[in-house]
Amino acid sequence: MSAEDNRKANNTGTNFRAILDFVMGTVYLGLAGFVIYSRHFGTIELSTGLVYGMAGLLIVYGGFRIYLGIGRYKNGM
């Protein structure tokens, strides 16, 4: 395997990881929206502080995963 083949294989793995980070970040943001939505419509009975605390953590982590994915994608190109 030549150096060019190694670089292409590594780039493919990096791009896959970047896309996975972006998708999972979007899933976490969607889950945060669902948690807030369920609080307002009574689907899940949780205290207000717990709901907003969980949603806040999910938003922060989801944003971090998206940021990580964008950074990996730019570095992999």
Backbone as XML, in Angstrom:
<?xml version="1.0"?>
<chain id="A" units="angstrom">
  <residue number="1" name="MET">
    <atom name="N" x="0.848" y="-1.173" z="0.000"/>
    <atom name="CA" x="0.000" y="0.000" z="0.000"/>
    <atom name="C" x="0.889" y="1.230" z="0.000"/>
  </residue>
  <residue number="2" name="SER">
    <atom name="N" x="0.614" y="2.135" z="-0.894"/>
    <atom name="CA" x="1.448" y="3.326" z="-1.006"/>
    <atom name="C" x="1.001" y="4.396" z="-0.008"/>
  </residue>
  <residue number="3" name="ALA">
    <atom name="N" x="1.790" y="5.448" z="0.090"/>
    <atom name="CA" x="1.478" y="6.545" z="1.002"/>
    <atom name="C" x="0.185" y="7.238" z="0.584"/>
  </residue>
  <residue number="4" name="GLU">
    <atom name="N" x="-0.053" y="7.326" z="-0.720"/>
    <atom name="CA" x="-1.287" y="7.959" z="-1.221"/>
    <atom name="C" x="-2.520" y="7.145" z="-0.819"/>
  </residue>
  <residue number="5" name="ASP">
    <atom name="N" x="-2.422" y="5.815" z="-0.882"/>
    <atom name="CA" x="-3.531" y="4.959" z="-0.477"/>
    <atom name="C" x="-3.802" y="5.091" z="1.023"/>
  </residue>
  <residue number="6" name="ASN">
    <atom name="N" x="-2.734" y="5.165" z="1.812"/>
    <atom name="CA" x="-2.898" y="5.349" z="3.256"/>
    <atom name="C" x="-3.585" y="6.676" z="3.567"/>
  </residue>
  <residue number="7" name="ARG">
    <atom name="N" x="-3.217" y="7.710" z="2.859"/>
    <atom name="CA" x="-3.793" y="9.031" z="3.089"/>
    <atom name="C" x="-5.283" y="9.037" z="2.727"/>
  </residue>
  <residue number="8" name="LYS">
    <atom name="N" x="-5.636" y="8.386" z="1.617"/>
    <atom name="CA" x="-7.045" y="8.314" z="1.204"/>
    <atom name="C" x="-7.869" y="7.521" z="2.208"/>
  </residue>
  <residue number="9" name="ALA">
    <atom name="N" x="-7.333" y="6.424" z="2.703"/>
    <atom name="CA" x="-8.048" y="5.606" z="3.682"/>
    <atom name="C" x="-8.234" y="6.372" z="4.980"/>
  </residue>
  <residue number="10" name="ASN">
    <atom name="N" x="-7.220" y="7.098" z="5.420"/>
    <atom name="CA" x="-7.314" y="7.885" z="6.641"/>
    <atom name="C" x="-8.306" y="9.021" z="6.470"/>
  </residue>
  <residue number="11" name="ASN">
    <atom name="N" x="-8.319" y="9.656" z="5.304"/>
    <atom name="CA" x="-9.228" y="10.756" z="5.030"/>
    <atom name="C" x="-10.680" y="10.270" z="5.046"/>
  </residue>
  <residue number="12" name="THR">
    <atom name="N" x="-10.934" y="9.073" z="4.522"/>
    <atom name="CA" x="-12.285" y="8.511" z="4.528"/>
    <atom name="C" x="-12.769" y="8.280" z="5.950"/>
  </residue>
  <residue number="13" name="GLY">
    <atom name="N" x="-11.924" y="7.738" z="6.797"/>
    <atom name="CA" x="-12.290" y="7.519" z="8.188"/>
    <atom name="C" x="-12.524" y="8.817" z="8.934"/>
  </residue>
  <residue number="14" name="THR">
    <atom name="N" x="-11.717" y="9.820" z="8.656"/>
    <atom name="CA" x="-11.873" y="11.121" z="9.293"/>
    <atom name="C" x="-13.179" y="11.767" z="8.871"/>
  </residue>
  <residue number="15" name="ASN">
    <atom name="N" x="-13.499" y="11.699" z="7.579"/>
    <atom name="CA" x="-14.746" y="12.279" z="7.090"/>
    <atom name="C" x="-15.956" y="11.557" z="7.672"/>
  </residue>
  <residue number="16" name="PHE">
    <atom name="N" x="-15.878" y="10.232" z="7.801"/>
    <atom name="CA" x="-16.976" y="9.478" z="8.397"/>
    <atom name="C" x="-17.182" y="9.898" z="9.849"/>
  </residue>
  <residue number="17" name="ARG">
    <atom name="N" x="-16.103" y="10.035" z="10.594"/>
    <atom name="CA" x="-16.189" y="10.438" z="11.995"/>
    <atom name="C" x="-16.764" y="11.851" z="12.112"/>
  </residue>
  <residue number="18" name="ALA">
    <atom name="N" x="-16.382" y="12.736" z="11.197"/>
    <atom name="CA" x="-16.894" y="14.106" z="11.219"/>
    <atom name="C" x="-18.395" y="14.118" z="10.956"/>
  </residue>
  <residue number="19" name="ILE">
    <atom name="N" x="-18.851" y="13.344" z="9.995"/>
    <atom name="CA" x="-20.277" y="13.277" z="9.692"/>
    <atom name="C" x="-21.033" y="12.651" z="10.854"/>
  </residue>
  <residue number="20" name="LEU">
    <atom name="N" x="-20.460" y="11.627" z="11.471"/>
    <atom name="CA" x="-21.090" y="10.996" z="12.629"/>
    <atom name="C" x="-21.223" y="11.989" z="13.783"/>
  </residue>
  <residue number="21" name="ASP">
    <atom name="N" x="-20.188" y="12.785" z="14.042"/>
    <atom name="CA" x="-20.266" y="13.804" z="15.090"/>
    <atom name="C" x="-21.362" y="14.816" z="14.787"/>
  </residue>
  <residue number="22" name="PHE">
    <atom name="N" x="-21.449" y="15.248" z="13.537"/>
    <atom name="CA" x="-22.469" y="16.224" z="13.149"/>
    <atom name="C" x="-23.877" y="15.647" z="13.328"/>
  </residue>
  <residue number="23" name="VAL">
    <atom name="N" x="-24.086" y="14.405" z="12.886"/>
    <atom name="CA" x="-25.410" y="13.775" z="13.001"/>
    <atom name="C" x="-25.779" y="13.561" z="14.466"/>
  </residue>
  <residue number="24" name="MET">
    <atom name="N" x="-24.840" y="13.090" z="15.270"/>
    <atom name="CA" x="-25.149" y="12.853" z="16.684"/>
    <atom name="C" x="-25.417" y="14.165" z="17.417"/>
  </residue>
  <residue number="25" name="GLY">
    <atom name="N" x="-24.707" y="15.226" z="17.047"/>
    <atom name="CA" x="-24.983" y="16.533" z="17.634"/>
    <atom name="C" x="-26.386" y="16.990" z="17.314"/>
  </residue>
  <residue number="26" name="THR">
    <atom name="N" x="-26.820" y="16.752" z="16.083"/>
    <atom name="CA" x="-28.175" y="17.102" z="15.676"/>
    <atom name="C" x="-29.196" y="16.263" z="16.446"/>
  </residue>
  <residue number="27" name="VAL">
    <atom name="N" x="-28.893" y="14.998" z="16.674"/>
    <atom name="CA" x="-29.789" y="14.134" z="17.454"/>
    <atom name="C" x="-29.915" y="14.662" z="18.885"/>
  </residue>
  <residue number="28" name="TYR">
    <atom name="N" x="-28.803" y="15.055" z="19.500"/>
    <atom name="CA" x="-28.855" y="15.595" z="20.859"/>
    <atom name="C" x="-29.663" y="16.888" z="20.917"/>
  </residue>
  <residue number="29" name="LEU">
    <atom name="N" x="-29.528" y="17.746" z="19.910"/>
    <atom name="CA" x="-30.321" y="18.976" z="19.874"/>
    <atom name="C" x="-31.806" y="18.650" z="19.711"/>
  </residue>
  <residue number="30" name="GLY">
    <atom name="N" x="-32.119" y="17.672" z="18.898"/>
    <atom name="CA" x="-33.505" y="17.236" z="18.739"/>
    <atom name="C" x="-34.064" y="16.648" z="20.016"/>
  </residue>
  <residue number="31" name="LEU">
    <atom name="N" x="-33.248" y="15.896" z="20.729"/>
    <atom name="CA" x="-33.673" y="15.320" z="22.007"/>
    <atom name="C" x="-33.928" y="16.411" z="23.039"/>
  </residue>
  <residue number="32" name="ALA">
    <atom name="N" x="-33.105" y="17.459" z="23.022"/>
    <atom name="CA" x="-33.333" y="18.590" z="23.928"/>
    <atom name="C" x="-34.662" y="19.259" z="23.605"/>
  </residue>
  <residue number="33" name="GLY">
    <atom name="N" x="-34.947" y="19.425" z="22.328"/>
    <atom name="CA" x="-36.234" y="19.994" z="21.928"/>
    <atom name="C" x="-37.396" y="19.126" z="22.374"/>
  </residue>
  <residue number="34" name="PHE">
    <atom name="N" x="-37.231" y="17.809" z="22.264"/>
    <atom name="CA" x="-38.281" y="16.896" z="22.710"/>
    <atom name="C" x="-38.506" y="16.987" z="24.211"/>
  </residue>
  <residue number="35" name="VAL">
    <atom name="N" x="-37.430" y="17.096" z="24.980"/>
    <atom name="CA" x="-37.560" y="17.202" z="26.437"/>
    <atom name="C" x="-38.331" y="18.465" z="26.806"/>
  </residue>
  <residue number="36" name="ILE">
    <atom name="N" x="-38.010" y="19.574" z="26.168"/>
    <atom name="CA" x="-38.726" y="20.822" z="26.448"/>
    <atom name="C" x="-40.175" y="20.708" z="25.981"/>
  </residue>
  <residue number="37" name="TYR">
    <atom name="N" x="-40.399" y="20.138" z="24.810"/>
    <atom name="CA" x="-41.737" y="19.962" z="24.270"/>
    <atom name="C" x="-42.584" y="19.093" z="25.198"/>
  </residue>
  <residue number="38" name="SER">
    <atom name="N" x="-42.010" y="17.999" z="25.693"/>
    <atom name="CA" x="-42.767" y="17.089" z="26.547"/>
    <atom name="C" x="-43.142" y="17.738" z="27.873"/>
  </residue>
  <residue number="39" name="ARG">
    <atom name="N" x="-42.336" y="18.671" z="28.337"/>
    <atom name="CA" x="-42.657" y="19.373" z="29.585"/>
    <atom name="C" x="-43.878" y="20.256" z="29.410"/>
  </residue>
  <residue number="40" name="HIS">
    <atom name="N" x="-43.976" y="20.941" z="28.294"/>
    <atom name="CA" x="-45.085" y="21.872" z="28.079"/>
    <atom name="C" x="-46.403" y="21.165" z="27.792"/>
  </residue>
  <residue number="41" name="PHE">
    <atom name="N" x="-46.351" y="19.961" z="27.283"/>
    <atom name="CA" x="-47.579" y="19.253" z="26.951"/>
    <atom name="C" x="-47.861" y="18.090" z="27.882"/>
  </residue>
  <residue number="42" name="GLY">
    <atom name="N" x="-47.105" y="17.958" z="28.946"/>
    <atom name="CA" x="-47.403" y="16.986" z="29.999"/>
    <atom name="C" x="-47.169" y="15.537" z="29.634"/>
  </residue>
  <residue number="43" name="THR">
    <atom name="N" x="-46.361" y="15.264" z="28.635"/>
    <atom name="CA" x="-46.087" y="13.881" z="28.261"/>
    <atom name="C" x="-45.290" y="13.174" z="29.348"/>
  </residue>
  <residue number="44" name="ILE">
    <atom name="N" x="-44.325" y="13.882" z="29.921"/>
    <atom name="CA" x="-43.484" y="13.343" z="30.989"/>
    <atom name="C" x="-43.611" y="14.268" z="32.190"/>
  </residue>
  <residue number="45" name="GLU">
    <atom name="N" x="-43.836" y="13.698" z="33.348"/>
    <atom name="CA" x="-43.976" y="14.501" z="34.568"/>
    <atom name="C" x="-42.625" y="14.654" z="35.259"/>
  </residue>
  <residue number="46" name="LEU">
    <atom name="N" x="-41.947" y="15.763" z="34.997"/>
    <atom name="CA" x="-40.684" y="16.089" z="35.637"/>
    <atom name="C" x="-40.760" y="17.522" z="36.132"/>
  </residue>
  <residue number="47" name="SER">
    <atom name="N" x="-39.933" y="17.846" z="37.112"/>
    <atom name="CA" x="-39.923" y="19.216" z="37.604"/>
    <atom name="C" x="-39.328" y="20.150" z="36.541"/>
  </residue>
  <residue number="48" name="THR">
    <atom name="N" x="-39.703" y="21.414" z="36.632"/>
    <atom name="CA" x="-39.273" y="22.393" z="35.642"/>
    <atom name="C" x="-37.757" y="22.541" z="35.628"/>
  </residue>
  <residue number="49" name="GLY">
    <atom name="N" x="-37.142" y="22.601" z="36.794"/>
    <atom name="CA" x="-35.689" y="22.745" z="36.870"/>
    <atom name="C" x="-34.961" y="21.577" z="36.249"/>
  </residue>
  <residue number="50" name="LEU">
    <atom name="N" x="-35.462" y="20.375" z="36.483"/>
    <atom name="CA" x="-34.830" y="19.181" z="35.925"/>
    <atom name="C" x="-34.947" y="19.170" z="34.400"/>
  </residue>
  <residue number="51" name="VAL">
    <atom name="N" x="-36.113" y="19.539" z="33.900"/>
    <atom name="CA" x="-36.323" y="19.553" z="32.448"/>
    <atom name="C" x="-35.383" y="20.547" z="31.787"/>
  </residue>
  <residue number="52" name="TYR">
    <atom name="N" x="-35.330" y="21.763" z="32.296"/>
    <atom name="CA" x="-34.481" y="22.777" z="31.673"/>
    <atom name="C" x="-32.995" y="22.484" z="31.891"/>
  </residue>
  <residue number="53" name="GLY">
    <atom name="N" x="-32.652" y="21.864" z="33.007"/>
    <atom name="CA" x="-31.264" y="21.451" z="33.229"/>
    <atom name="C" x="-30.832" y="20.383" z="32.240"/>
  </residue>
  <residue number="54" name="MET">
    <atom name="N" x="-31.689" y="19.365" z="32.050"/>
    <atom name="CA" x="-31.380" y="18.308" z="31.077"/>
    <atom name="C" x="-31.308" y="18.868" z="29.670"/>
  </residue>
  <residue number="55" name="ALA">
    <atom name="N" x="-32.273" y="19.722" z="29.324"/>
    <atom name="CA" x="-32.283" y="20.310" z="27.984"/>
    <atom name="C" x="-31.040" y="21.177" z="27.770"/>
  </residue>
  <residue number="56" name="GLY">
    <atom name="N" x="-30.640" y="21.923" z="28.778"/>
    <atom name="CA" x="-29.445" y="22.755" z="28.666"/>
    <atom name="C" x="-28.191" y="21.924" z="28.438"/>
  </residue>
  <residue number="57" name="LEU">
    <atom name="N" x="-28.061" y="20.833" z="29.188"/>
    <atom name="CA" x="-26.904" y="19.953" z="28.998"/>
    <atom name="C" x="-26.919" y="19.309" z="27.615"/>
  </residue>
  <residue number="58" name="LEU">
    <atom name="N" x="-28.085" y="18.894" z="27.152"/>
    <atom name="CA" x="-28.179" y="18.297" z="25.822"/>
    <atom name="C" x="-27.843" y="19.302" z="24.731"/>
  </residue>
  <residue number="59" name="ILE">
    <atom name="N" x="-28.260" y="20.546" z="24.908"/>
    <atom name="CA" x="-27.949" y="21.586" z="23.923"/>
    <atom name="C" x="-26.455" y="21.868" z="23.893"/>
  </residue>
  <residue number="60" name="VAL">
    <atom name="N" x="-25.846" y="21.970" z="25.062"/>
    <atom name="CA" x="-24.404" y="22.237" z="25.126"/>
    <atom name="C" x="-23.621" y="21.082" z="24.504"/>
  </residue>
  <residue number="61" name="TYR">
    <atom name="N" x="-23.983" y="19.844" z="24.863"/>
    <atom name="CA" x="-23.256" y="18.694" z="24.326"/>
    <atom name="C" x="-23.501" y="18.532" z="22.831"/>
  </residue>
  <residue number="62" name="GLY">
    <atom name="N" x="-24.735" y="18.752" z="22.390"/>
    <atom name="CA" x="-25.033" y="18.675" z="20.968"/>
    <atom name="C" x="-24.270" y="19.719" z="20.178"/>
  </residue>
  <residue number="63" name="GLY">
    <atom name="N" x="-24.201" y="20.934" z="20.706"/>
    <atom name="CA" x="-23.429" y="21.984" z="20.048"/>
    <atom name="C" x="-21.952" y="21.644" z="19.991"/>
  </residue>
  <residue number="64" name="PHE">
    <atom name="N" x="-21.444" y="21.042" z="21.072"/>
    <atom name="CA" x="-20.044" y="20.629" z="21.107"/>
    <atom name="C" x="-19.758" y="19.562" z="20.060"/>
  </residue>
  <residue number="65" name="ARG">
    <atom name="N" x="-20.663" y="18.590" z="19.911"/>
    <atom name="CA" x="-20.463" y="17.538" z="18.916"/>
    <atom name="C" x="-20.494" y="18.095" z="17.496"/>
  </residue>
  <residue number="66" name="ILE">
    <atom name="N" x="-21.384" y="19.056" z="17.245"/>
    <atom name="CA" x="-21.441" y="19.684" z="15.928"/>
    <atom name="C" x="-20.155" y="20.464" z="15.665"/>
  </residue>
  <residue number="67" name="TYR">
    <atom name="N" x="-19.701" y="21.201" z="16.670"/>
    <atom name="CA" x="-18.449" y="21.953" z="16.552"/>
    <atom name="C" x="-17.280" y="21.009" z="16.262"/>
  </residue>
  <residue number="68" name="LEU">
    <atom name="N" x="-17.236" y="19.892" z="16.965"/>
    <atom name="CA" x="-16.185" y="18.898" z="16.761"/>
    <atom name="C" x="-16.252" y="18.320" z="15.350"/>
  </residue>
  <residue number="69" name="GLY">
    <atom name="N" x="-17.454" y="18.013" z="14.893"/>
    <atom name="CA" x="-17.622" y="17.459" z="13.556"/>
    <atom name="C" x="-17.180" y="18.419" z="12.471"/>
  </residue>
  <residue number="70" name="ILE">
    <atom name="N" x="-17.526" y="19.690" z="12.622"/>
    <atom name="CA" x="-17.115" y="20.692" z="11.634"/>
    <atom name="C" x="-15.596" y="20.840" z="11.635"/>
  </residue>
  <residue number="71" name="GLY">
    <atom name="N" x="-15.006" y="20.862" z="12.825"/>
    <atom name="CA" x="-13.549" y="20.969" z="12.913"/>
    <atom name="C" x="-12.834" y="19.782" z="12.292"/>
  </residue>
  <residue number="72" name="ARG">
    <atom name="N" x="-13.342" y="18.580" z="12.546"/>
    <atom name="CA" x="-12.726" y="17.386" z="11.958"/>
    <atom name="C" x="-12.886" y="17.366" z="10.447"/>
  </residue>
  <residue number="73" name="TYR">
    <atom name="N" x="-14.040" y="17.800" z="9.972"/>
    <atom name="CA" x="-14.269" y="17.813" z="8.526"/>
    <atom name="C" x="-13.333" y="18.803" z="7.830"/>
  </residue>
  <residue number="74" name="LYS">
    <atom name="N" x="-13.153" y="19.961" z="8.421"/>
    <atom name="CA" x="-12.261" y="20.960" z="7.816"/>
    <atom name="C" x="-10.811" y="20.485" z="7.851"/>
  </residue>
  <residue number="75" name="ASN">
    <atom name="N" x="-10.406" y="19.821" z="8.930"/>
    <atom name="CA" x="-9.022" y="19.337" z="9.025"/>
    <atom name="C" x="-8.786" y="18.131" z="8.135"/>
  </residue>
  <residue number="76" name="GLY">
    <atom name="N" x="-9.829" y="17.365" z="7.845"/>
    <atom name="CA" x="-9.685" y="16.167" z="7.023"/>
    <atom name="C" x="-9.615" y="16.460" z="5.537"/>
  </residue>
  <residue number="77" name="MET">
    <atom name="N" x="-9.994" y="17.631" z="5.131"/>
    <atom name="CA" x="-10.023" y="17.954" z="3.696"/>
    <atom name="C" x="-8.674" y="18.268" z="3.205"/>
  </residue>
</chain>
